[in-house]
């Protein structure tokens, strides 16, 4: 199990996972029988858009967690 200590490490981990996902997806796209270049471009653009959405969701979740953590620390004081 990977232990992640901070939001920055979470972002690095998320970026690595997305990079691996895109790499594997790109390899599978290019390993298929040639169709049209347009089809490859559309698939890669779709994958990139999905990856961007995933990163945005993770960033939003991390931001919410950081806000909650700061609020809890204020309540304790």
N, C-alpha and C positions, 0 to 999 in steps of 0.2 A: 504494500500500500504506500502511496506517495503522500507524504505529509507536506502541506502547503502552509507557510507561516503568514504570508502577507498578501495583500491585494496585488502587488507588483508581481510576486511569484505566480499568482493565479493567472495573471494576464500573460506571462511568459509561457506558462503551461498551456493555456488556451490557444495561444498563437502557435505553439509547437504541434498541438493536436490538429488544428486547422491546416497547418502546412502539410502534415503527414496525410491528412484526408485529401487535400487538393492534389498532392503528388500521386497518391494511389489512384485517384479518380482520373487524373490526366493520363497516367500510364494505361489505364484500362480503355480510355477513349481512343488513344492513339494505337492501341494494340488491336482494335477492331478492324474489320475490313474497311477499306476506304469508301466513304460515302461521298459527301461533299464537304468542302472546306467550311461552308456556311454552317452546316450541322455541328462541326467541331467547335466553331466559334461560339455558337449559341449555347452549347453544353458548358463550355468553359466559363462563359459569362454568367450563366445560371449558377454554377458552382461558386464562383467568386461572390456573387450577390448573396447567396446563402451563407457563405463564410462571414461576410461583413455583417449580416443580420445576427449571426450567432455571437460574434465579438461584441456587437452593440448590446445584446441581451446580457451577456456576461458582465460587461462594464456597468450596466444599469444595476444589476444584482449586487455587484461589489460596492457600488456607491451607496446603495440602500443599507447594506450591511455595515459599512463604515459609519453612516449617519446613526444607525441604531446603536452601534458600539459607543460612539461619542455621547449619545443621549444617556445611555446606561451609566457611563462614567460620571456624567454631570449629576445624575440622580444619587449616586453613591456619595458624592461630596456633599 
